[in-house]
Amino acid sequence: MSALSNRINNLSESQTIKMAKMGRELAAKGVDVISLSFGEPDFHTPEHIKEAAKTAMDKNFTYYTPVAGYPDLRAAVVGKLKNENNLDYTATQIVVSTGAKQALANAVLCLVNPGEEVIIPTPYWVSYSEIVKLAEGVSVFIDTTVEQNFKITPEQLEAAITPKTKLFMFSSPCNPTGSVYSKAELEGLAKVFAKYPEIYILSDEIYEHINFIGGHESIAQFEYIKDRVIIVNGWSKAFAMTGWRIGYTASNSEIAAACDKLQGQITSGTCSITQKAGVAAYTGGLESVHQMREQFQKRRDIVYNLLKDIPGITVNLPEGAFYFFPNVTSFFGKSFNGKVINDSDELSIFLLEEAHVATVGGDSFGDKKSIRISYAAAEDKLIEAVRRIKEALAKLS
């Protein structure tokens, strides 16, 4: 009998991390693997942010920090939300965490009781349902398709609501699909939530600045539901700061105090040096962010045109983030060298072994019909990767 708790035994391994690990193991054997499995910008952190971290060390910001973050960092977040999103928060409503993933977990664990339902549109980021599982909640999924650009309708939302619904969680721009909700689409959802004052909304906006259709829209802009919205955001994607591990929530004061309390018993405050780097990022302008976004858009267009040219793949044009999520069901039931492809996870393994390209199967994102392809890589790598994918898929019959 295992000595481990049911809690950990029931938890699934992150498939994005698993595929990245498998790719690294194959590369360690001397295989030329192109990894398109991880959600990580391939750019370096901008110099002014790194300089701020060096200055912080020189000034001995090396001690424990307030659990919810340094006052100047929380003030910088408040300023960013006002200046960029026209949203009014106070510093006491901001809780800085060790990455947006912890911010998500804090919010879910502070809100969801055992047996309460959390509505999640599919496809969704792999950790959403697992965090709900940790909270002993029940995930209720709303399925979407590539034909509807992976976005739910107000009618679908209302049909999923039950007396047990406590929380709705989604991302825009979305990981893994790159879909972006417009203001009108968000307003349609907000009007549904207005009928159900007991339901909270967790809005994951970590890809806010990697948006190819104009300004970012937050569901928190609708005042009649704002007090029930928990915004999750951070620095990792927009500022290429994945390894710095810093994110935050913006919420009503009760939820913020609860997240502060929970975090105080688990990790306490985020790294002091990282926080000072975060201040520099939010007060130093968005020039580097815009430059990175332009590169991502260029890469998106290149990969889109290449993927469209692969027989059997159905793909839409993502509006944000840096992923494609093509439907690959036409390859299910086909085989190569006696091995049959039954689902998207098996197809991803096939592409890793045969094409030496690491992708992620869609099952862990709540969609067994698709695979996730990250285009956070250099253009030459992307062109070569899609060439390999097309060549490998042509071998299936």
N, C-alpha and C positions, 0 to 999 in steps of 0.2 A: 504494500500500500504506500502511495506517495505521501511524503511528509508535507508537501506543499498544499497551500490553501486552495479551495475550490475557486476562489477569486482569480488566482493566477493561472490555474489549470484551464479555466474557461476562456481565458483571454487569448486572442489570436495574435500571431506574430505579424508585425507590419510587413506587408508584401513589397512595398517600395524599398524598404531597407533590406529585405531578403533578396530581392532581385539585384540590388546594387552589390550586395555581398557575393552573390553567385558570379556576377560579372568580374569582380575583383579577384576571386579565386581562380577563374579561368585565365584572366590576364597574368596572374602570378605564375602560370604555367608557360608563359611565353606567347599566348594567343593574343592577337591584335583585336581587342574588344572595344567597340564603341558603345559607351553607356548613355542611353537615353531614358534611364529609369528614375533618376533622382530629380526632385524638385528644387534644384539649386542653381542660381545664376552662376555663369562661368566667368563673370567679371570680378575684378578685385575691389575691395572696399575703397571708396574715394579717399584721397590723401588727407583732406582736411579732417576727416573723421578719425583716421589713424593718428594724426598729429594730436588731436584732442585726447586720445587715450594715452599717448606718451606723456603729455603734459599732466594728465591726472596722476600718473605714477610719480612723476617728478615732484608733484605737490602733495604726495602721500595720501591720495584718496585710495587707501588700501585697507580700510577697516570695514566693519559691519555697516550696512546701510539700513535706513528705515525699511520695514517690510514692504511697504507699498511704493517705495522709490524715493529718491532724493527730491526735495521740493522744487529745485530748478528743472528737473526732468519732467515732473508732473505738470509744472507750469508750461513747459514747452509743448507737451501733448495737448493741453487745453488750448494753447495758441494755435497749434496746427489744426485742431478740430474746428476752431472758429474761423480761421483764415482760409482754410482749404475746403471745408465742408459746411460752413455756416451753421455749426452746431454749438450750442452753449452748454458747457460743463464747468464744474469747479474742480480744483485740484483734489479735493477729498473724494471725488467720484472716479478718480483714475487709480488703477492698481497695476503697477509694473511687475512683470513676471519673467521667469527664465524661458522666454520664447512664447510665441502665440499658442503653442500646443498646451503649455501649462495654463495659460489664460483661459483657453477653452475648457480644460479639465476643472479649473477652479469654479467657473460659472456653472457647469453641469452639476458638479458635486454639491454646490451650495443651493441649487434649486430643486433637483429631482429627488423625490422619495421613491423607495422601492415600490414597483408596480405602476408608477406613473408613466405616461406615454410621452415620447419625444418624436415629433414628426420630422423626417429627414427626406428631402427629395433625392432621388437617385439620378445619375451617379453622384457620389459624395466622397469627400476625402476620407481615406481609410480609417482614420482614428475616431471619427464621429461615433459610429456605432459601438466601438470598443469602449470609449469613455462612458457612453450611456450604460453599457454592460457593467462597468465598474461601479456606477451609481445605483445599480440594481433597477434601473429603469427599463422600459420596453420600447424598442425602436419600431416606429411605424413608417414604412417607406412609401413614397409616392413615385411611381415609375415615370420616366420621361424617355423620349426617343431622339435620335439625331435629326429626325424630320421636324421636330418642334424646337430644335436648337437646345435641347436638354433643359428647358425651362417649364416650370409648372404654371398652371392657370389658377385663377381664384376659385374656379369650380372644383378643381382637383383638391385644392387646399381645404375647402369647406367640407368636402366629402370625407376627408381623412380625420376630421376633428371628432372626438368623442368626449364624454364627461371625464375621462381619465387624462386628457391631453394637458400637459404642463408646459411644454417647450417646443418651439420650432427652431431648427438650426439649419443654416444654409450658408453658402459662400457666393459672393459676386464681387469681382470676377471669380469664376468657379475653377477649382481643382477637383476633378481632372479634365473638364470639358472646355474650359476657356470661355464659357457662356457668361454674358454680362446682362443683368437686368436693367432695363431703362427706368426712368422715373415713372412713366405711366404704368409699367408692369409692376413695379413695387407698390404704387398707389393702389392697384387692384388687390394686391395681397393685404395691404394695410387696412383696407376697408373691411376685409373679412375679419381680421384680428380685432377691429373695433367692436365687433359684435360679441367677442369673447374676452372680457377683461381679465380672466384668470390665466390666460396663456401668455407666456413670455417668448421673446424672439431673440435668438442668438445669431448675430450677423457677423460672419467671418469676412473681413475686408482686407486681408493681408496682401492681396494682389491689386489693391486699389490703383496704384500708379502704373501698372502694366495693363493699360486699357487703350484700345485702338479705336474707340468710337466717340471720344470726347471726354468730358468731365465725369468723374465718378459720382454715382448716386448712392446715398445710404438710406435705408429704410427708416433710420432714426430721424429723418427730416420731417416726418409727419407727426406733428405735435400731439395728436390725439392718441398715439401709441408710444411716443418716445420714452416715457417713463418705464416701459416694459421691454425696451430694446437694450441688449447688451452688445456693444460693439467690441469685436476682437480685432486687433491690428498689431503692427510691429514694424521692424526695420529690416527683416531678413531679405525679403524679395526686392523691394524698391531700392535699397541701399547696398545690396550685395553683402549683407552682414549675417549670413546664416550661422557661422561659427561663433558669433558673439553672444547668441542666445538671449534675445530680449524681445518682449512683446508686452501687450497691455490690454486691459478691459476699460471701457468707459460705460458706466451704468448708473442707475439710481443709487442713492447713498446707502440704502439698506444692503443692496447686493454688493456694493463696493466694500462695505465694512465686513461682510461675510467672507468675501474673497481674501481680504487682508488677514482675517482671523485664521482661515484655513491655511493660507500660505505660510503664516507665522509658525504653524506646527509641522510644516513639511520641508520647505527649502529656505524660509526667511527671505531676505532681500536679494535681488539680482546683483551680480558682480558690480562692484563700485566703478571699476574702470570702464566697463561696458556702458554703464549708465551715463558717464560723462561723454563717451563717444556718441551716445544717443542724443544728448543735448545738441552736440555739434551738427548731427545729421538733420535735426528738425529746425535748427536756426540758421543753417548755412546755405540755404537755397536749394533749388531742385534741378540745377543745370545737369549734374551727373545723372540724375534719375531720368531726365528727358533723353539724354544721350543713350542710355541703356535701353529705354523703351523703343527708340527709333531702330536700334539694332535688332531687338526682339521682333518688331513688326516686319523688318526686312527678311529675317529668318523665317517667320511664319509664312510669308508669301512664297518664299522659295520652296519650303517643305509642302505647302498646300498644293502647289502646281505639280510637284513630283508625286505626291500620294494620289492625286486624282488620276494619274497615269497608270496606276497599278490595277489591273483587272481584278474584280472581286472585292475591292475595298470601297466602302461608302463613308465619305468624310464631309464634314461641314467646315466652314471657315470660322475659327474661333475669334471672339471679339476681345479677348484679354488673356491674362496669364501667359504661360509658355508651354501649352500642351495641345496635342491633338488626341482625340478619342474616337478613332474610326471603328465602324461596325465591321467585324470580320467573320460573320456567321457563314459566309459563302465557302469558307475553308473547313468548316466543321464536317467531320465524316471523311475527309480526304486523308491520304497517308503518304508517307515517304519511307522507303526501306522497311516496310512492314509495320511502321509505327503510325497509328491512327490519331488524328487530332480531334479530340472530343469537345474542347471548350477553349476559351480565350487564354486561360492559364497555361494549358498545354501548348497553345500556339506561341506564347511568349517564350516558353522553354525551347521550343523548336527553333525560334529565331535566334536565341542565344547560342544554341549548339550548332546550328547550320549556317547562320549568317554572321554570327559573332556580334550581334547587336542586342543590347539589353533593353527591354521594354517591360511593362508591367501588365499582367492580365487584369481584366475588368472585374472579376468576381469580387475582389476585396473592395472595389469601389461601388459595389451594389449593382453591377451591370455585367452579366456573363457574356454579352454579345460583342464586347469591344476590348481594345487594348489601349493603354495610355503610352503616348510617345512624347517625351519632352524634347523641345527644340532649344533648350538652354545649352547650346554647344556651338563651336565655331562652324562657319558656313561649309567649309570643305569637309568637315566631319559629318555634317548633316547630309550633304549630297551623297557622300560615300555610303552612309548608313542606309538611306532610302534605296540606293542602288542595290545594296546587299539584300535588303528586305524583299524587294521586287524579284530578285533572282532566286531567293530561297522559296518564296511563295509559289513561283512558277514550277517548282519541283513537286508540289503536292498534286496528287491526282486521285 
